[in-house]
C-alpha cells in the first residue's frame, strides 16, 4: 500500500472582476446612491460620517488628516 495523498483545496477565481452586465448594474447602483446622498448637505454629511471619513461636524477624521 502506498502513501495516501492529502486532498488539496482548490480556490477558483473568476478570470475578470466584472463582466459587462455586472459593470452596468454596479454603475446604475452607484448613480442611484450618489443621487440619494447628495439631495442635501445633511444627507451628504451623514453619508460621509457613515463611511468614516468625516466627523458629525464635517471635519475630517484623524485617519484622513
ABEGO torsion letter per residue (X at the ends): XBBBBBBBBBBBBBABABBAAAAAAAAAAAAAAAAAAAABAAAAAAAAAAAGABBAAGBBBAAAX
